[in-house]
């Protein structure tokens, strides 16, 4: 079973429930952040946003980098 990378760094032993889509490390529920990405279909100028977004799971470090980079 894969272990949570962030927990291992703190000396804890937790099973991973997902993998960060950015860096690839295993994560437990406590160290997982969900990033919702909107989904659109069609071609410009006739784009339509679908009602359900696409969930992406990332670690705390990567979500902080994504948000920081997006607002620089």
C-alpha positions, -999 to +999 in steps of 0.1 A: +000+000+000+013+035-009+019+058+021+013+095+024+045+114+016+036+144+037+028+122+067+061+103+063+080+136+064+064+142+099+071+107+111+035+095+108+023+064+090-008+070+069-021+052+038-024+073+006-058+077-009-048+096-040-018+110-060-011+147-066-017+153-103+011+179-103+041+163-085+029+126-082+033+121-045+009+099-025-015+118-002-039+110+027-072+128+031-056+153+055-030+164+029-053+165-002-068+196-017-094+195-044-091+220-073-123+223-094-116+230-131-145+243-152-154+222-183-165+238-216-176+222-248-179+236-283-158+260-303-155+298-300-177+318-301-202+290-292-187+277-260-209+262-233-198+257-197-210+223-184-228+223-150-203+200-133-166+209-130-137+184-132-122+177-097-084+176-096-065+164-064-033+182-055-010+185-025-007+216-002+026+226-018+014+224-054-019+242-047+001+270-031+023+272-062-006+271-086-024+299-067+008+320-063+017+316-100-018+324-111-019+357-093+016+371-099 
